[in-house]
Amino acid sequence: MSQYAYILIVISLVVLFLINKYEKEKLQKLLQEQLLKDENFRADIREKIKTTENINDVIASINKTYRLGMLLSKDTVDQLR
């Protein structure tokens, strides 16, 4: 009987982990959409793109400041170019 309890606990933890991961990605997408609508954010990023020679520095700055993740930061920069 205790083996079944352990199996159910492991399965429920895996399901909770996957739900948490999905919700986190969904919230990051919503954050990106809201940031792209914000004119101050767009102007700040465009200014950074103009003044910085290496685009990777801009991507790293967005990732560090807004914690979007590298892929979402890269998508944001590509959309604002």
C-alpha positions in Angstrom: 0.0 0.0 0.0 2.8 2.4 0.8 4.3 1.9 -2.7 1.1 3.2 -4.2 1.2 6.2 -2.0 4.7 7.0 -3.1 3.8 6.6 -6.8 0.8 8.9 -6.4 3.0 11.5 -4.6 5.6 11.4 -7.4 2.9 11.6 -10.1 1.2 14.5 -8.4 4.6 16.3 -8.0 5.4 15.9 -11.7 1.9 17.2 -12.6 2.3 20.2 -10.3 5.8 20.9 -11.7 4.4 20.8 -15.3 1.5 23.1 -14.4 3.8 25.5 -12.7 6.1 25.6 -15.7 3.2 26.2 -18.1 1.8 29.1 -15.9 5.3 30.7 -15.7 5.7 30.7 -19.5 2.2 32.1 -19.9 2.9 34.9 -17.4 6.2 35.7 -19.2 4.4 36.0 -22.5 1.8 38.4 -20.9 4.7 40.4 -19.4 6.3 40.7 -22.8 3.1 41.8 -24.4 2.5 44.5 -21.8 6.1 45.7 -22.0 5.9 46.0 -25.8 2.8 48.2 -25.4 4.6 50.5 -23.0 6.1 53.4 -24.9 8.7 54.2 -22.3 10.0 50.7 -22.5 10.1 50.7 -26.3 11.9 54.1 -26.4 14.4 52.9 -23.8 15.2 49.7 -25.7 15.4 51.5 -29.1 17.9 54.0 -27.5 20.0 51.1 -26.2 20.0 49.5 -29.6 21.2 52.7 -31.2 23.9 53.3 -28.7 25.2 49.8 -28.2 27.4 48.1 -30.8 26.7 44.6 -29.6 23.1 43.6 -29.7 23.8 40.8 -27.3 24.5 43.4 -24.6 20.9 44.8 -25.1 19.5 41.3 -24.9 21.4 40.6 -21.7 20.3 43.9 -20.2 16.6 43.2 -20.9 17.0 39.7 -19.5 18.7 41.0 -16.3 16.3 44.0 -15.8 12.9 42.4 -16.7 13.8 38.7 -16.2 12.1 37.7 -19.4 14.6 35.0 -20.3 17.1 35.1 -23.1 14.7 33.9 -25.8 11.9 36.3 -24.9 14.5 39.1 -24.6 15.8 38.3 -28.1 12.3 38.2 -29.5 11.6 41.6 -27.9 14.7 43.1 -29.5 13.9 41.6 -32.9 10.4 43.1 -32.7 11.7 46.5 -31.8 14.4 46.7 -34.5 
